[in-house]
Amino acid sequence: MRMRKLLILLLCLLALLPAGCGRNTGNQDSGNGGSANDGTDPSGNREPDNAGQTDAGQTDTPAYPLYYFGSFVEQSDPVGDDSFFADALFLGDSRTEGLQLWGGIAQGDYLWKRGITVLEVDSEKYTFDIDGEQLTMVEAMARKQYAKVYLMMGINELGCSVEDYEEGLSVFLDQIIAAQPQAVIYIQTLPPLNDGLAEKYLNDYERNAQVDAFNEVIVRLAREKRIALLNTAGAYRGEDGQLPADITSDGCHFNSSQYTPWADYLRRHTIDPARYFYCRELGNPPVTAGSAGEGGGQP
Amino acid sequence: MRRMTLCLLCALALLTGCGGGETPYGAEDAQVLLDEGLFEGDMAPVEQRLVAVIYGIDEDAIRECACYMAANTASSADEVTILVLTDEKAAQAAEEACRKRVENQIRDVASYAPGAVPRLEAAVIRRSGSTVLLAVGDPEALPEAVDALHK
């Protein structure tokens, strides 16, 4: 009798052991790919995730195509309509004024001042009258949250050293990133000048050699700050690398009808915010040949 | 009786003579001024919606608008704007907005395009009924040209 009881006990123990320690494959076999909404089986074990959805570092497939900061945002399908820009902020100088007045983008907020430089964005020399208050550009751009911020500044700084421009732009970008944490920040390369007309109408230092040097700064900071880089310069560069003489009166500012290429370029070069922020979290992977986007970030 | 009639006629003549301001401006007046060559370079049209934004005017208060601004903003602050507003009160507010616009422009271009300052300082701003005109151009010829619009 005692032996029988012992045997029964032993058999019960043997029956219980596999169910307690092993992985339950019953739910997988059912083909549901996960029976519980929280992805666990009734025993509390985690269901295997689909590729790309595991915790960071546990998958070989990134959740989004990698964007290499410092490379140009690839061409994309044009935005459906300009309501895309309704939650955008455009920051800049007199060229951005032209974009607002004649580019044809009917939405978005603009903060521009003729003559402003990245070294004066928090100066009371350039203020915006907003609701009766005089605000600097730094103060004004922080008043409202945007989904996209577009920045182009540098033409008025051509008389500065490259180092001073880089320092000023770096500080301003940090301010924008801090004030607009939910925004995709797009920095734009500077369209070229027409050196022939510049000789006639502009200062001695306003030449394409300096524009090129500043564009290298822009590419460098785009990578360092992990923000999106737009090759707006490419939308205006002629085959000789110059701004075509027939679209400008002074070698720098476009004729009023010539701001639409800029607007069209912005409509065709956007980055998915989810991809942008995902890649920002990843940091900057090494750039290898063929891994960078459009143009490889070479201005 | 004859003297009274003569006085009455003189008074009427004086009133109409001073009342160039009683004849409202129209969008076509902008083209008249442009055609007289009173502005520098490429003067490009600006949409009504943007005029409201840039001037700080309620867009709903604008019935009609003609605005042209110098495309070469590096060197010129020339512009001509005609606003037809919904009523005189709106016109008063728009006139004030025009004055503020000119003040802001003077401040903004003083270091960037100092050559534009004298033209801004000689800006012509006129209100007639529910219409407002702002013109920044040739400081010598512009006032007379504006006055001649409704003669």
Interface residues (C-beta under 8 A of the other chain):
Chain A: S94 E97 G98 Q100 L101 W102 A106 K113 R114 G115 K125 Y126 D129 N156 Y201 S249 D250 C252 H253 F254 N255 S256 S257
Chain B: G41 D42 A44 V46 R49 L50 G56 M69 A71 N72 T73 A74 S75 K100 N104 D108 V109 S111 Y112 A113
